[in-house]
Amino acid sequence: MSLFVVDFSEGSVAGGVAGVIVEAVLYPIDTIKTRLQACQADIGALAPWWKRLRLHPGSKIAHGGGRIILKDLYSGLAGNLVGSLPASAICVGVYEPAKQTLLTSFPEKLSALAHLTAGFIGGAASSLIRVPTEVVKQRMQTGQFTSAPAAVRLIIAREGFKGLYAGYGSFLLRDLPFDAVQFCMYEQMRIGYKLAARREPNDLETAIIGAFAGAITGAITTPLDVIKTRLMVQGTAPRVLWIGIGGSIFFGVLERTKQMLAQRRPPLEKSSSFKQD
């Protein structure tokens, strides 16, 4: 089996597992964030986000003086996981062999550029699935649809197939730079830690590195998050915290899954694949 196939297959499995777990854990926060962004421009938009939950009468989040109903916060989760699994699998599955190819082509001092470029390529490849998944998810989170299949059918019926790719340009502007920067930050911080500690980081250290990479990337790319202007009114802290937690979970699970898969490889492949970070 070629190294490209090994990198792609193991990256796909690890990426799919990590993507599903981080989506499931953070989905309620994402639902609140999405509904806040969907609020109309009224006096409530000027209030702190926790007060806007009560001030927005059309929201399904708040009932009875701001009480949050957990069931509503998971609206559309199942459909989103169906899309998140292949999207994350493709992203990391493409990223890993692209990273290895670029690292062998670029001088060592340009490893950051190799990671940045590989992250961009992986994000672009996954966008074909990620964008429709995001469109369906956000419309379900805002109460427009009650099931993912119904959402897909009605969006296509009303807007055509292109309706599933609404906002694709915004995705290219916002998410591709995020993917590239986050992977680059994570890989470079991991390399720096390995050099300083003279060993591979353990699971907790990997999660911490992922948290820092996600938080820093969130802070850097906040100006590009033009779709989320309602949330940005409150500053960068909510987004940075959310993405930091997501980075911790995603990269922690990603590395652990890659290690488990690597242990199942034949000896020759163990010594030849994933040599470089």
Buried (B, 14 or more C-beta within 10 A) or exposed (E): EEBBEBBBBBBBBBBBBBBBBBBBBBBBBBBBBBBBBBBEEEEBBEBEBEEBBBBBEEBBBBEEEEEEEEEBBBBBBEBBBBBBBBBBBBBBBBBBBBBBBBBEEBEEEBBBEBBBBBBBBBBBBBBEBBBBBBBBBBBBBBBBBEBBEBBBEBBEEEEEEEBBBBBBEBBBBBBBBBBBBBBBBBBBBBBEBBEEEEEEBEEEBBBBBBBBBBBBBBBBBBEBBEBBEBBBBBEBEBBBBBBBBBBBBBBBBBBBBBBEBBEEBEEEBEEEBBEEB
